[in-house]
Amino acid sequence: MAKHLAACALGLMTAAGLATAPGATAQDAEPAAAYEDCLLQVEAAPEEAYERAMSWAAVDGGAPARHCAAVALIAMGHYAEAGRRLEALANDLARAGQAGLSVDALAQAGNAWLLAGDLERANAVQSAALKQAPDHLGLLVDRARTLGQAKNYGDALTDLDRALALAPGRADILIYRASARRFLGDMAGALEDVERALVLAPDNPEGLLERGILRRLGGDLDGARADWQRAAILAEGLPTGAAAQANIAKLELGE
């Protein structure tokens, strides 16, 4: 997730039009280029990117420098500090009249708190952002993930229903909803969702993992094994692949 946040971060400040606004000058393009370079450095060398961002912030780098520093902290594993900084940045952006960017910063703050394991604060930040942008697809999915980790599957399902109304063709959202439905005991609905997801994305390892669980619960051991074996291959070296391998091992032991 940290890499995902770093990769997605580029849009936060460039969405404000640093380099693409009508009438932008060469001077406008310079901070945009510095921001992009800083973010590109995050994945390769987050410590260096952080130092670079802090030096830039000290000479009026403004919101882009602060944001790059927060993203670097996420990449370094300092999730709580990143969450605090992103919340502060969101507040400053809101006061500056940048409501859309403020919501985006809150969305990333929520994910930082989720990475930090602070589900209560993640939920609070995501809920505050959704009050400002009720149809923000990413936030709906993020809060559903937070609620799911808190075992609040009913509210997670509500968010996922809203998300799917906005994006009915998103396989990942269907898979999240399948999991929520499974925990709520709706096995038929869960299987329907995951089958739809795998039509859209046949090699989605999370979908195969989820369908394997549902098949196992339904007594289809051969089908479960086949799904988990495929998921293990597709997500080798990743948590989903490890979960698939663990389920195969339990199946072989008769558990």
MIDOSE-1310 file (N, C-alpha, C; in nm, 2 decimals, decimal comma, always signed):
residues 255
makh	+0,08/-0,12/+0,00/+0,00/+0,00/+0,00/+0,09/+0,13/+0,00; +0,20/+0,12/+0,07/+0,28/+0,24/+0,07/+0,33/+0,28/-0,07; +0,37/+0,18/-0,15/+0,42/+0,20/-0,28/+0,30/+0,26/-0,36; +0,18/+0,21/-0,34/+0,06/+0,26/-0,41/+0,04/+0,40/-0,38
laac	+0,05/+0,44/-0,26/+0,03/+0,58/-0,22/+0,14/+0,67/-0,28; +0,26/+0,62/-0,28/+0,37/+0,70/-0,34/+0,34/+0,72/-0,49; +0,30/+0,61/-0,56/+0,28/+0,62/-0,70/+0,16/+0,71/-0,74; +0,05/+0,71/-0,65/-0,06/+0,79/-0,68/-0,05/+0,93/-0,64
algl	+0,06/+0,96/-0,56/+0,07/+1,09/-0,50/+0,09/+1,20/-0,60; +0,15/+1,17/-0,72/+0,18/+1,27/-0,82/+0,07/+1,35/-0,85; -0,05/+1,30/-0,85/-0,17/+1,37/-0,89/-0,22/+1,48/-0,79; -0,17/+1,47/-0,67/-0,23/+1,55/-0,57/-0,21/+1,70/-0,59
mtaa	-0,08/+1,74/-0,61/-0,06/+1,88/-0,64/-0,06/+1,92/-0,78; -0,03/+1,83/-0,87/-0,04/+1,86/-1,01/-0,18/+1,88/-1,05; -0,27/+1,81/-0,98/-0,41/+1,84/-1,00/-0,45/+1,98/-0,98; -0,37/+2,05/-0,90/-0,40/+2,19/-0,88/-0,36/+2,28/-1,00
glat	-0,29/+2,22/-1,10/-0,26/+2,29/-1,22/-0,12/+2,35/-1,21; -0,03/+2,30/-1,14/+0,10/+2,36/-1,12/+0,17/+2,38/-1,26; +0,15/+2,28/-1,35/+0,22/+2,28/-1,47/+0,13/+2,30/-1,59; +0,00/+2,28/-1,57/-0,09/+2,27/-1,69/-0,20/+2,37/-1,69
apga	-0,20/+2,46/-1,59/-0,31/+2,56/-1,59/-0,30/+2,65/-1,71; -0,41/+2,70/-1,76/-0,40/+2,80/-1,87/-0,32/+2,92/-1,83; -0,23/+2,96/-1,91/-0,15/+3,07/-1,88/-0,03/+3,04/-1,80; +0,00/+2,91/-1,77/+0,12/+2,88/-1,69/+0,24/+2,92/-1,75
taqd	+0,34/+2,97/-1,67/+0,46/+3,02/-1,72/+0,57/+2,92/-1,69; +0,69/+2,96/-1,74/+0,81/+2,87/-1,72/+0,84/+2,86/-1,57; +0,81/+2,98/-1,50/+0,83/+2,98/-1,35/+0,74/+2,89/-1,28; +0,61/+2,88/-1,34/+0,51/+2,79/-1,28/+0,56/+2,64/-1,30
aepa	+0,62/+2,61/-1,41/+0,66/+2,48/-1,44/+0,77/+2,43/-1,35; +0,86/+2,52/-1,30/+0,97/+2,48/-1,22/+0,93/+2,41/-1,09; +0,83/+2,46/-1,01/+0,79/+2,38/-0,89/+0,73/+2,25/-0,93; +0,65/+2,25/-1,04/+0,59/+2,12/-1,08/+0,70/+2,02/-1,11
aaye	+0,80/+2,06/-1,18/+0,91/+1,96/-1,21/+0,98/+1,92/-1,09; +1,00/+2,01/-0,99/+1,07/+1,97/-0,87/+0,99/+1,88/-0,79; +0,86/+1,90/-0,79/+0,76/+1,81/-0,72/+0,76/+1,67/-0,78; +0,75/+1,67/-0,91/+0,76/+1,54/-0,98/+0,89/+1,46/-0,95
dcll	+1,00/+1,53/-0,96/+1,13/+1,47/-0,94/+1,14/+1,41/-0,79; +1,08/+1,49/-0,70/+1,09/+1,45/-0,56/+1,01/+1,32/-0,54; +0,89/+1,32/-0,60/+0,80/+1,20/-0,59/+0,86/+1,08/-0,66; +0,93/+1,10/-0,77/+0,99/+0,99/-0,84/+1,11/+0,93/-0,76
qvea	+1,17/+1,01/-0,67/+1,28/+0,97/-0,59/+1,23/+0,89/-0,47; +1,10/+0,90/-0,43/+1,05/+0,84/-0,31/+1,07/+0,69/-0,31; +1,03/+0,62/-0,42/+1,03/+0,48/-0,42/+1,18/+0,43/-0,42; +1,26/+0,49/-0,50/+1,40/+0,45/-0,51/+1,48/+0,48/-0,38
apee	+1,47/+0,60/-0,33/+1,55/+0,64/-0,21/+1,46/+0,73/-0,13; +1,37/+0,68/-0,05/+1,28/+0,76/+0,03/+1,35/+0,85/+0,13; +1,46/+0,81/+0,19/+1,53/+0,89/+0,29/+1,58/+1,02/+0,22; +1,64/+1,00/+0,10/+1,70/+1,11/+0,03/+1,58/+1,20/-0,02
ayer	+1,47/+1,14/-0,06/+1,36/+1,22/-0,10/+1,31/+1,31/+0,01; +1,30/+1,25/+0,13/+1,25/+1,32/+0,25/+1,34/+1,44/+0,28; +1,48/+1,42/+0,28/+1,57/+1,53/+0,30/+1,56/+1,64/+0,20; +1,54/+1,59/+0,08/+1,52/+1,69/-0,03/+1,40/+1,77/-0,02
amsw	+1,29/+1,70/+0,02/+1,16/+1,77/+0,04/+1,17/+1,87/+0,16; +1,23/+1,83/+0,27/+1,24/+1,92/+0,38/+1,33/+2,04/+0,35; +1,44/+2,02/+0,27/+1,52/+2,14/+0,23/+1,44/+2,23/+0,14; +1,36/+2,17/+0,05/+1,28/+2,25/-0,04/+1,17/+2,33/+0,04
aavd	+1,11/+2,26/+0,14/+1,01/+2,33/+0,22/+1,07/+2,45/+0,29; +1,19/+2,44/+0,33/+1,26/+2,55/+0,41/+1,28/+2,67/+0,32; +1,27/+2,66/+0,19/+1,29/+2,77/+0,10/+1,16/+2,79/+0,02; +1,05/+2,79/+0,09/+0,92/+2,82/+0,03/+0,87/+2,72/-0,07
ggap	+0,90/+2,59/-0,04/+0,85/+2,49/-0,13/+0,70/+2,47/-0,12; +0,64/+2,51/-0,01/+0,50/+2,51/+0,01/+0,44/+2,37/+0,01; +0,31/+2,37/-0,03/+0,24/+2,24/-0,02/+0,30/+2,12/-0,09; +0,36/+2,14/-0,22/+0,42/+2,03/-0,29/+0,53/+1,97/-0,21
arhc	+0,62/+2,05/-0,15/+0,73/+2,00/-0,07/+0,68/+1,93/+0,06; +0,58/+1,98/+0,12/+0,53/+1,92/+0,24/+0,46/+1,78/+0,21; +0,40/+1,78/+0,09/+0,33/+1,66/+0,05/+0,44/+1,55/+0,02; +0,54/+1,59/-0,06/+0,64/+1,49/-0,09/+0,71/+1,44/+0,03
aava	+0,73/+1,52/+0,13/+0,79/+1,48/+0,26/+0,70/+1,37/+0,33; +0,57/+1,40/+0,32/+0,48/+1,30/+0,39/+0,48/+1,17/+0,31; +0,48/+1,17/+0,18/+0,48/+1,05/+0,10/+0,61/+0,97/+0,13; +0,72/+1,04/+0,14/+0,85/+0,98/+0,17/+0,84/+0,91/+0,31
liam	+0,78/+0,97/+0,41/+0,76/+0,91/+0,54/+0,68/+0,78/+0,53; +0,58/+0,78/+0,44/+0,50/+0,66/+0,42/+0,59/+0,55/+0,37; +0,67/+0,58/+0,27/+0,76/+0,48/+0,21/+0,86/+0,43/+0,31; +0,90/+0,52/+0,40/+1,00/+0,48/+0,51/+0,93/+0,40/+0,62
ghya	+0,80/+0,39/+0,62/+0,73/+0,32/+0,72/+0,69/+0,40/+0,84; +0,70/+0,53/+0,84/+0,66/+0,62/+0,95/+0,52/+0,67/+0,92; +0,43/+0,58/+0,94/+0,29/+0,60/+0,89/+0,22/+0,71/+0,98; +0,23/+0,70/+1,11/+0,16/+0,79/+1,20/+0,20/+0,93/+1,17
eagr	+0,33/+0,95/+1,16/+0,38/+1,09/+1,14/+0,34/+1,14/+1,00; +0,34/+1,05/+0,90/+0,28/+1,09/+0,77/+0,14/+1,13/+0,78; +0,06/+1,05/+0,86/-0,08/+1,08/+0,88/-0,10/+1,22/+0,94; -0,03/+1,25/+1,04/-0,04/+1,38/+1,11/+0,00/+1,49/+1,01
rlea	+0,10/+1,47/+0,93/+0,14/+1,58/+0,84/+0,04/+1,60/+0,72; -0,01/+1,49/+0,68/-0,11/+1,50/+0,57/-0,24/+1,56/+0,62; -0,28/+1,54/+0,74/-0,40/+1,61/+0,80/-0,37/+1,76/+0,81; -0,25/+1,79/+0,86/-0,22/+1,94/+0,87/-0,22/+2,00/+0,73
land	-0,16/+1,93/+0,63/-0,16/+1,99/+0,50/-0,31/+2,00/+0,45; -0,39/+1,90/+0,47/-0,53/+1,91/+0,43/-0,60/+2,03/+0,49; -0,57/+2,06/+0,62/-0,64/+2,17/+0,68/-0,59/+2,31/+0,62; -0,46/+2,31/+0,59/-0,41/+2,44/+0,53/-0,46/+2,46/+0,39
lara	-0,47/+2,35/+0,31/-0,53/+2,36/+0,18/-0,67/+2,40/+0,19; -0,75/+2,35/+0,28/-0,89/+2,39/+0,30/-0,90/+2,54/+0,33; -0,81/+2,59/+0,42/-0,81/+2,73/+0,45/-0,77/+2,82/+0,33; -0,69/+2,76/+0,24/-0,65/+2,83/+0,12/-0,75/+2,82/+0,01
gqag	-0,87/+2,76/+0,03/-0,97/+2,75/-0,07/-0,95/+2,63/-0,17; -0,86/+2,54/-0,14/-0,83/+2,43/-0,22/-0,90/+2,30/-0,17; -1,04/+2,31/-0,18/-1,12/+2,20/-0,12/-1,09/+2,07/-0,18; -1,08/+2,06/-0,31/-1,06/+1,93/-0,37/-0,92/+1,87/-0,33
lsvd	-0,82/+1,95/-0,33/-0,69/+1,90/-0,29/-0,69/+1,86/-0,14; -0,77/+1,94/-0,06/-0,78/+1,91/+0,08/-0,84/+1,77/+0,10; -0,94/+1,73/+0,03/-1,00/+1,60/+0,04/-0,90/+1,49/+0,00; -0,83/+1,52/-0,11/-0,73/+1,42/-0,15/-0,62/+1,40/-0,05
alaq	-0,58/+1,50/+0,02/-0,48/+1,49/+0,13/-0,54/+1,41/+0,24; -0,67/+1,44/+0,28/-0,73/+1,36/+0,38/-0,74/+1,21/+0,34; -0,77/+1,19/+0,22/-0,78/+1,05/+0,18/-0,64/+0,98/+0,20; -0,53/+1,04/+0,17/-0,40/+0,98/+0,19/-0,37/+0,97/+0,34
agna	-0,42/+1,07/+0,42/-0,40/+1,07/+0,56/-0,47/+0,94/+0,62; -0,59/+0,92/+0,57/-0,66/+0,80/+0,62/-0,59/+0,67/+0,59; -0,53/+0,66/+0,47/-0,46/+0,54/+0,44/-0,33/+0,53/+0,52; -0,27/+0,64/+0,55/-0,15/+0,64/+0,64/-0,19/+0,59/+0,78
wlla	-0,30/+0,64/+0,83/-0,35/+0,59/+0,96/-0,38/+0,44/+0,96; -0,44/+0,40/+0,84/-0,47/+0,26/+0,83/-0,34/+0,17/+0,83; -0,24/+0,22/+0,76/-0,11/+0,15/+0,77/-0,05/+0,15/+0,90; -0,08/+0,26/+0,98/-0,03/+0,26/+1,12/-0,10/+0,18/+1,21
gdle	-0,22/+0,12/+1,17/-0,30/+0,03/+1,25/-0,39/+0,11/+1,34; -0,41/+0,24/+1,32/-0,50/+0,32/+1,40/-0,63/+0,33/+1,32; -0,72/+0,23/+1,34/-0,84/+0,22/+1,26/-0,94/+0,33/+1,30; -0,94/+0,37/+1,43/-1,03/+0,47/+1,47/-1,00/+0,60/+1,40
rana	-0,87/+0,64/+1,40/-0,84/+0,77/+1,34/-0,85/+0,76/+1,19; -0,82/+0,65/+1,13/-0,84/+0,63/+0,98/-0,98/+0,65/+0,95; -1,07/+0,59/+1,02/-1,22/+0,60/+1,00/-1,26/+0,75/+1,02; -1,21/+0,81/+1,12/-1,25/+0,95/+1,15/-1,21/+1,04/+1,03
vqsa	-1,08/+1,03/+0,99/-1,03/+1,11/+0,88/-1,11/+1,08/+0,75; -1,13/+0,96/+0,72/-1,20/+0,92/+0,59/-1,35/+0,97/+0,60; -1,41/+0,96/+0,72/-1,55/+1,01/+0,73/-1,56/+1,16/+0,71; -1,46/+1,23/+0,77/-1,46/+1,38/+0,75/-1,44/+1,41/+0,61
alkq	-1,36/+1,34/+0,54/-1,34/+1,37/+0,39/-1,47/+1,34/+0,31; -1,53/+1,23/+0,35/-1,66/+1,19/+0,28/-1,77/+1,29/+0,30; -1,77/+1,36/+0,41/-1,87/+1,46/+0,44/-1,85/+1,57/+0,33; -1,73/+1,60/+0,30/-1,70/+1,70/+0,20/-1,73/+1,65/+0,05
apdh	-1,70/+1,52/+0,03/-1,71/+1,46/-0,10/-1,78/+1,33/-0,09; -1,91/+1,32/-0,08/-1,98/+1,20/-0,05/-1,97/+1,09/-0,16; -1,94/+1,14/-0,28/-1,93/+1,04/-0,39/-1,79/+1,02/-0,44; -1,69/+1,04/-0,35/-1,55/+1,02/-0,38/-1,52/+0,87/-0,38
lgll	-1,51/+0,81/-0,49/-1,50/+0,67/-0,51/-1,38/+0,61/-0,42; -1,27/+0,67/-0,43/-1,15/+0,61/-0,36/-1,17/+0,61/-0,21; -1,23/+0,72/-0,16/-1,26/+0,73/-0,02/-1,36/+0,63/+0,03; -1,46/+0,60/-0,05/-1,56/+0,50/-0,01/-1,50/+0,36/+0,00
vdra	-1,41/+0,33/-0,10/-1,34/+0,20/-0,09/-1,24/+0,20/+0,03; -1,17/+0,31/+0,05/-1,07/+0,31/+0,16/-1,14/+0,30/+0,29; -1,26/+0,37/+0,31/-1,33/+0,35/+0,44/-1,38/+0,21/+0,46; -1,43/+0,16/+0,35/-1,48/+0,02/+0,36/-1,37/-0,08/+0,40
rtlg	-1,25/-0,05/+0,35/-1,13/-0,14/+0,39/-1,11/-0,12/+0,54; -1,11/+0,01/+0,59/-1,09/+0,04/+0,73/-1,20/-0,03/+0,81; -1,32/-0,02/+0,77/-1,43/-0,08/+0,85/-1,42/-0,23/+0,85; -1,38/-0,29/+0,73/-1,36/-0,43/+0,73/-1,25/-0,48/+0,83
qakn	-1,14/-0,41/+0,83/-1,04/-0,44/+0,93/-1,09/-0,43/+1,07; -1,18/-0,34/+1,10/-1,24/-0,33/+1,23/-1,36/-0,43/+1,25; -1,38/-0,51/+1,15/-1,48/-0,62/+1,16/-1,62/-0,55/+1,16; -1,64/-0,43/+1,11/-1,77/-0,37/+1,09/-1,81/-0,39/+0,95
ygda	-1,85/-0,51/+0,92/-1,88/-0,55/+0,78/-2,01/-0,49/+0,73; -2,10/-0,47/+0,82/-2,23/-0,41/+0,77/-2,21/-0,27/+0,71; -2,13/-0,18/+0,79/-2,11/-0,05/+0,73/-2,01/-0,05/+0,62; -1,92/-0,15/+0,62/-1,83/-0,16/+0,50/-1,91/-0,20/+0,38
ltdl	-2,01/-0,28/+0,39/-2,10/-0,32/+0,28/-2,17/-0,20/+0,23; -2,22/-0,11/+0,32/-2,29/+0,01/+0,27/-2,20/+0,09/+0,18; -2,08/+0,11/+0,23/-1,98/+0,19/+0,15/-1,96/+0,13/+0,01; -1,94/+0,00/+0,01/-1,91/-0,07/-0,11/-2,03/-0,07/-0,21
dral	-2,15/-0,08/-0,15/-2,27/-0,07/-0,24/-2,27/+0,07/-0,31; -2,24/+0,17/-0,23/-2,23/+0,31/-0,29/-2,12/+0,32/-0,40; -2,00/+0,26/-0,37/-1,89/+0,26/-0,46/-1,93/+0,19/-0,59; -1,99/+0,07/-0,58/-2,03/+0,00/-0,70/-2,14/+0,07/-0,78
alap	-2,22/+0,15/-0,72/-2,32/+0,23/-0,79/-2,25/+0,33/-0,88; -2,13/+0,38/-0,83/-2,05/+0,47/-0,90/-1,96/+0,41/-1,01; -1,92/+0,29/-0,98/-1,82/+0,22/-1,07/-1,86/+0,07/-1,07; -1,97/+0,03/-1,14/-2,01/-0,11/-1,14/-1,91/-0,20/-1,21
grad	-1,82/-0,15/-1,29/-1,72/-0,24/-1,35/-1,59/-0,26/-1,28; -1,58/-0,22/-1,16/-1,45/-0,23/-1,09/-1,44/-0,37/-1,02; -1,36/-0,45/-1,07/-1,34/-0,59/-1,01/-1,29/-0,58/-0,87; -1,20/-0,49/-0,83/-1,15/-0,49/-0,70/-1,26/-0,46/-0,60
iliy	-1,36/-0,37/-0,63/-1,46/-0,34/-0,54/-1,56/-0,46/-0,52; -1,58/-0,53/-0,63/-1,66/-0,65/-0,62/-1,60/-0,75/-0,53; -1,47/-0,76/-0,54/-1,40/-0,86/-0,45/-1,41/-0,82/-0,30; -1,39/-0,69/-0,28/-1,41/-0,64/-0,14/-1,55/-0,67/-0,09
rasa	-1,65/-0,64/-0,18/-1,79/-0,67/-0,13/-1,81/-0,82/-0,11; -1,75/-0,90/-0,20/-1,77/-1,04/-0,18/-1,72/-1,08/-0,04; -1,60/-1,03/+0,00/-1,55/-1,06/+0,13/-1,64/-1,01/+0,24; -1,69/-0,89/+0,23/-1,79/-0,84/+0,33/-1,91/-0,93/+0,34
rrfl	-1,96/-0,96/+0,23/-2,08/-1,05/+0,23/-2,06/-1,18/+0,29; -1,94/-1,24/+0,26/-1,90/-1,37/+0,32/-1,90/-1,36/+0,47; -1,84/-1,25/+0,53/-1,84/-1,24/+0,67/-1,98/-1,22/+0,73; -2,07/-1,16/+0,65/-2,20/-1,14/+0,70/-2,29/-1,26/+0,68
gdma	-2,23/-1,37/+0,62/-2,31/-1,49/+0,60/-2,38/-1,50/+0,47; -2,37/-1,40/+0,38/-2,44/-1,41/+0,25/-2,35/-1,48/+0,15; -2,34/-1,61/+0,16/-2,25/-1,68/+0,07/-2,29/-1,67/-0,08; -2,42/-1,68/-0,11/-2,46/-1,67/-0,24/-2,43/-1,53/-0,30
gale	-2,45/-1,43/-0,23/-2,42/-1,29/-0,28/-2,27/-1,28/-0,30; -2,19/-1,33/-0,20/-2,05/-1,32/-0,21/-2,00/-1,39/-0,34; -2,05/-1,51/-0,36/-2,00/-1,59/-0,48/-2,05/-1,52/-0,61; -2,16/-1,46/-0,61/-2,21/-1,38/-0,73/-2,11/-1,27/-0,75
dver	-2,07/-1,19/-0,65/-1,98/-1,08/-0,67/-1,84/-1,13/-0,72; -1,79/-1,23/-0,66/-1,65/-1,27/-0,70/-1,65/-1,33/-0,84; -1,76/-1,40/-0,88/-1,77/-1,45/-1,01/-1,78/-1,34/-1,11; -1,85/-1,23/-1,08/-1,86/-1,11/-1,17/-1,72/-1,05/-1,18
alvl	-1,65/-1,04/-1,07/-1,51/-0,98/-1,07/-1,42/-1,06/-1,16; -1,43/-1,19/-1,15/-1,33/-1,28/-1,23/-1,37/-1,28/-1,37; -1,49/-1,25/-1,41/-1,52/-1,23/-1,55/-1,45/-1,10/-1,60; -1,45/-1,00/-1,52/-1,39/-0,87/-1,55/-1,23/-0,89/-1,55
apdn	-1,18/-0,96/-1,46/-1,04/-0,97/-1,44/-1,01/-1,12/-1,40; -1,00/-1,21/-1,50/-0,98/-1,35/-1,47/-0,86/-1,39/-1,39; -0,75/-1,31/-1,40/-0,63/-1,34/-1,33/-0,61/-1,25/-1,21; -0,71/-1,20/-1,15/-0,70/-1,12/-1,03/-0,67/-1,22/-0,91
pegl	-0,55/-1,22/-0,85/-0,52/-1,31/-0,74/-0,61/-1,30/-0,62; -0,65/-1,17/-0,59/-0,74/-1,16/-0,47/-0,87/-1,22/-0,50; -0,92/-1,20/-0,62/-1,05/-1,27/-0,66/-1,04/-1,42/-0,65; -0,93/-1,47/-0,70/-0,91/-1,62/-0,70/-0,90/-1,67/-0,55
lerg	-0,83/-1,59/-0,47/-0,82/-1,63/-0,33/-0,96/-1,63/-0,26; -1,04/-1,53/-0,29/-1,17/-1,52/-0,23/-1,26/-1,63/-0,28; -1,26/-1,65/-0,41/-1,35/-1,76/-0,46/-1,30/-1,90/-0,41; -1,17/-1,92/-0,39/-1,13/-2,04/-0,33/-1,18/-2,06/-0,19
ilrr	-1,19/-1,95/-0,11/-1,24/-1,96/+0,03/-1,39/-2,00/+0,02; -1,46/-1,93/-0,07/-1,61/-1,96/-0,08/-1,63/-2,10/-0,13; -1,55/-2,15/-0,23/-1,56/-2,29/-0,27/-1,53/-2,39/-0,16; -1,43/-2,35/-0,08/-1,40/-2,44/+0,03/-1,51/-2,45/+0,13
lggd	-1,57/-2,33/+0,16/-1,69/-2,33/+0,25/-1,81/-2,40/+0,19; -1,82/-2,41/+0,06/-1,93/-2,48/+0,00/-1,90/-2,62/-0,03; -1,78/-2,67/+0,01/-1,75/-2,81/-0,01/-1,68/-2,85/-0,14; -1,65/-2,75/-0,22/-1,59/-2,78/-0,35/-1,43/-2,77/-0,33
ldga	-1,38/-2,88/-0,28/-1,23/-2,87/-0,24/-1,14/-2,87/-0,36; -1,18/-2,94/-0,47/-1,10/-2,93/-0,59/-1,10/-2,79/-0,65; -1,22/-2,73/-0,65/-1,22/-2,60/-0,71/-1,15/-2,50/-0,62; -1,15/-2,51/-0,49/-1,08/-2,43/-0,40/-0,93/-2,44/-0,43
radw	-0,88/-2,56/-0,44/-0,74/-2,59/-0,46/-0,69/-2,52/-0,59; -0,77/-2,54/-0,69/-0,74/-2,49/-0,82/-0,72/-2,33/-0,82; -0,82/-2,27/-0,75/-0,82/-2,12/-0,74/-0,69/-2,08/-0,66; -0,67/-2,15/-0,55/-0,55/-2,11/-0,46/-0,42/-2,13/-0,53
qraa	-0,41/-2,24/-0,61/-0,29/-2,27/-0,68/-0,26/-2,16/-0,78; -0,37/-2,12/-0,85/-0,35/-2,01/-0,95/-0,31/-1,88/-0,88; -0,38/-1,85/-0,77/-0,35/-1,72/-0,70/-0,21/-1,72/-0,65; -0,16/-1,84/-0,60/-0,02/-1,85/-0,55/+0,08/-1,82/-0,66
ilae	+0,05/-1,87/-0,78/+0,14/-1,84/-0,89/+0,14/-1,69/-0,93; +0,02/-1,64/-0,94/+0,01/-1,50/-0,99/+0,06/-1,40/-0,88; +0,05/-1,43/-0,76/+0,09/-1,34/-0,65/+0,21/-1,39/-0,57; +0,30/-1,46/-0,64/+0,42/-1,52/-0,57/+0,50/-1,41/-0,50
glpt	+0,53/-1,43/-0,38/+0,61/-1,33/-0,31/+0,53/-1,22/-0,25; +0,40/-1,22/-0,26/+0,31/-1,12/-0,21/+0,22/-1,18/-0,10; +0,16/-1,09/-0,02/+0,07/-1,15/+0,09/-0,04/-1,23/+0,03; -0,10/-1,20/-0,08/-0,21/-1,28/-0,13/-0,16/-1,42/-0,17
gaaa	-0,04/-1,42/-0,23/+0,02/-1,55/-0,27/+0,05/-1,64/-0,14; +0,10/-1,57/-0,04/+0,13/-1,64/+0,09/+0,00/-1,70/+0,15; -0,11/-1,62/+0,14/-0,24/-1,66/+0,20/-0,29/-1,78/+0,12; -0,27/-1,78/-0,01/-0,32/-1,89/-0,10/-0,24/-2,02/-0,06
qani	-0,11/-2,00/-0,05/-0,03/-2,12/-0,01/-0,07/-2,18/+0,13; -0,10/-2,09/+0,22/-0,14/-2,13/+0,35/-0,27/-2,21/+0,35; -0,36/-2,16/+0,27/-0,49/-2,23/+0,25/-0,47/-2,36/+0,19; -0,38/-2,37/+0,09/-0,36/-2,50/+0,03/-0,30/-2,60/+0,13
akle	-0,21/-2,55/+0,21/-0,15/-2,64/+0,32/-0,26/-2,69/+0,41; -0,35/-2,60/+0,45/-0,45/-2,64/+0,55/-0,55/-2,74/+0,48; -0,57/-2,72/+0,35/-0,65/-2,82/+0,28/-0,59/-2,96/+0,27; -0,46/-2,96/+0,25/-0,39/-3,09/+0,24/-0,39/-3,16/+0,38
lge	-0,39/-3,08/+0,49/-0,40/-3,14/+0,62/-0,54/-3,17/+0,67; -0,63/-3,14/+0,58/-0,77/-3,17/+0,62/-0,84/-3,07/+0,71; -0,78/-2,95/+0,73/-0,83/-2,85/+0,82/-0,94/-2,77/+0,76
